[in-house]
Amino acid sequence: WGRRVLMRGGVAAFLAGSAFCAFSHGFGMLLSGRLFQALGGAAVQVGTRAVARDALADRQLLGVMGWIGVVPGLVPVLAPLLCGLVTQGLGWRANFHFLVLATLAVWFSSRRYDIETLPRERRSALGLSGALRSYAEMCVSPSFVLPILPLMLCFAAQGAYLAGAPFIFIHVLG
């Protein structure tokens, strides 16, 4: 579909999700907004890696991919502290208002500087059936599944811990 469509769509979905969260009136609305944020954030992460792969030589790519990995690595560490302070001072909705403003800044700066790095002849037609077929092919490809299997197992273990830890701490350990 092209990298620009992916990136702009991701930023738009994250922006819509943040605004939805900021003005939500219940848990269902908040959860829906968080879903849009997750979809948008995932699209942007995939898009930045694809653009880097398209635009850079292998040696340059190694350094850039390291920096691309730094931000997603720091956010889970810094966000609880910073958002906790914002929540304490301004309320929980302020975090989402901040995200709306930050995402608008990203939207306007990306509109000025983004370029399409995927040549037109390598793009697929925009369609749900083609995308689902590509995902199905990817999920049975050993060259995709084998390298990502350890990561999937780590996330499964983390999910099991997060789901079971409260029960163990409360009911087993008192």
C-alpha positions as CSV (number, residue, x, y, z in Angstrom):
1,W,0.0,0.0,0.0
2,G,3.0,2.2,0.5
3,R,4.7,3.5,3.6
4,R,3.1,6.9,3.6
5,V,-0.4,5.4,3.8
6,L,0.7,3.2,6.7
7,M,2.4,6.0,8.6
8,R,-0.4,8.6,8.1
9,G,-3.1,6.0,8.9
10,G,-1.2,5.0,12.1
11,V,-0.8,8.6,13.3
12,A,-4.5,9.3,12.5
13,A,-5.7,6.2,14.3
14,F,-3.5,7.1,17.4
15,L,-4.8,10.7,17.3
16,A,-8.4,9.5,17.1
17,G,-7.9,7.0,19.9
18,S,-6.2,9.6,22.1
19,A,-9.1,12.1,21.6
20,F,-11.6,9.3,22.2
21,C,-9.9,8.5,25.5
22,A,-9.7,12.2,26.5
23,F,-13.4,12.6,26.1
24,S,-14.6,9.2,27.2
25,H,-17.5,8.8,29.6
26,G,-17.0,5.2,30.6
27,F,-14.7,2.2,30.6
28,G,-16.0,0.9,27.3
29,M,-15.2,4.2,25.5
30,L,-11.8,4.4,27.2
31,L,-11.0,0.8,26.1
32,S,-12.1,1.5,22.5
33,G,-9.9,4.6,22.4
34,R,-7.0,2.5,23.7
35,L,-7.6,0.0,21.0
36,F,-7.3,2.7,18.3
37,Q,-4.1,3.9,20.0
38,A,-2.6,0.4,19.9
39,L,-3.5,0.0,16.2
40,G,-2.1,3.4,15.3
41,G,1.1,2.9,17.4
42,A,1.7,-0.5,15.9
43,A,1.3,0.9,12.4
44,V,3.8,3.7,13.1
45,Q,6.3,1.2,14.6
46,V,6.1,-1.1,11.6
47,G,6.2,1.9,9.2
48,T,9.3,3.5,10.7
49,R,11.2,0.2,10.3
50,A,10.0,-0.3,6.7
51,V,11.0,3.2,5.7
52,A,14.4,2.7,7.3
53,R,14.8,-0.6,5.5
54,D,13.8,1.0,2.2
55,A,16.0,4.1,2.5
56,L,19.2,3.0,4.1
57,A,22.1,0.7,3.3
58,D,22.7,-2.3,5.6
59,R,25.5,-0.6,7.6
60,Q,23.4,2.6,8.1
61,L,20.4,0.6,9.0
62,L,22.0,-1.1,12.0
63,G,22.6,2.2,13.7
64,V,19.2,3.7,12.9
65,M,17.4,0.5,14.0
66,G,19.1,0.8,17.3
67,W,17.8,4.3,17.8
68,I,14.3,3.3,16.6
69,G,14.4,0.7,19.3
70,V,15.4,3.1,22.0
71,V,12.1,5.0,22.2
72,P,9.8,2.0,22.5
73,G,12.2,0.6,25.1
74,L,12.1,3.8,27.2
75,V,8.4,4.6,27.0
76,P,7.3,1.7,29.3
77,V,9.9,2.8,31.8
78,L,9.3,6.6,31.8
79,A,5.5,6.7,31.1
80,P,4.3,5.5,34.4
81,L,6.4,8.1,36.3
82,L,5.6,11.0,34.0
83,C,1.9,10.1,33.5
84,G,1.5,9.5,37.3
85,L,2.8,13.1,37.9
86,V,0.4,14.5,35.3
87,T,-2.5,12.5,36.7
88,Q,-1.7,13.6,40.2
89,G,-1.6,17.3,39.2
90,L,-4.1,17.5,36.4
91,G,-6.2,14.4,36.4
92,W,-6.1,11.3,34.3
93,R,-7.7,12.9,31.2
94,A,-4.8,15.3,31.0
95,N,-2.5,12.5,29.8
96,F,-4.7,11.9,26.8
97,H,-5.0,15.7,26.1
98,F,-1.2,15.8,26.1
99,L,-1.1,12.8,23.7
100,V,-3.6,14.6,21.4
101,L,-1.3,17.7,21.3
102,A,1.8,15.6,20.8
103,T,0.2,13.5,18.0
104,L,-1.0,16.7,16.2
105,A,2.6,18.0,16.3
106,V,3.8,14.6,14.8
107,W,1.0,14.8,12.2
108,F,1.9,18.2,11.0
109,S,5.7,17.6,11.0
110,S,5.3,14.3,9.2
111,R,3.1,15.9,6.5
112,R,5.9,18.2,5.7
113,Y,8.8,15.7,5.8
114,D,7.4,12.3,4.9
115,I,8.3,10.7,1.6
116,E,7.2,7.5,0.0
117,T,10.0,5.0,0.0
118,L,8.2,2.0,-1.5
119,P,8.3,2.1,-5.3
120,R,4.9,2.0,-7.0
121,E,5.6,-1.3,-8.8
122,R,6.2,-3.0,-5.4
123,R,3.0,-1.9,-3.8
124,S,-0.1,-4.1,-3.4
125,A,-3.6,-3.1,-4.1
126,L,-5.5,-1.9,-1.1
127,G,-7.9,-4.7,-0.1
128,L,-8.8,-6.8,2.9
129,S,-8.7,-10.2,1.2
130,G,-5.1,-9.6,-0.1
131,A,-4.0,-8.4,3.3
132,L,-5.5,-11.4,5.0
133,R,-3.9,-13.7,2.4
134,S,-0.5,-12.1,3.0
135,Y,-0.9,-12.5,6.8
136,A,-1.8,-16.2,6.4
137,E,1.3,-16.8,4.2
138,M,3.5,-15.0,6.7
139,C,2.2,-17.0,9.6
140,V,3.1,-20.3,8.0
141,S,6.4,-19.2,6.7
142,P,9.3,-20.8,8.7
143,S,11.5,-17.8,7.9
144,F,9.0,-15.6,9.8
145,V,7.8,-18.0,12.5
146,L,11.1,-19.5,13.7
147,P,13.0,-16.2,14.5
148,I,9.9,-14.7,16.2
149,L,9.0,-17.8,18.2
150,P,11.3,-17.0,21.2
151,L,9.8,-13.5,21.4
152,M,6.3,-14.9,21.2
153,L,7.1,-17.3,24.1
154,C,8.5,-14.4,26.2
155,F,5.3,-12.4,25.7
156,A,3.2,-15.5,26.5
157,A,5.2,-15.9,29.8
158,Q,4.8,-12.2,30.6
159,G,1.1,-12.4,29.9
160,A,0.8,-15.4,32.1
161,Y,2.7,-13.6,34.9
162,L,0.5,-10.5,34.6
163,A,-2.7,-12.5,34.6
164,G,-1.6,-14.8,37.5
165,A,0.4,-12.5,39.8
166,P,-2.5,-10.7,41.5
167,F,-4.1,-14.0,42.4
168,I,-0.8,-15.4,43.7
169,F,0.0,-12.2,45.7
170,I,-3.5,-11.9,47.2
171,H,-4.7,-15.5,47.7
172,V,-1.4,-17.4,48.1
173,L,0.9,-15.0,49.7
174,G,-1.7,-13.0,51.6
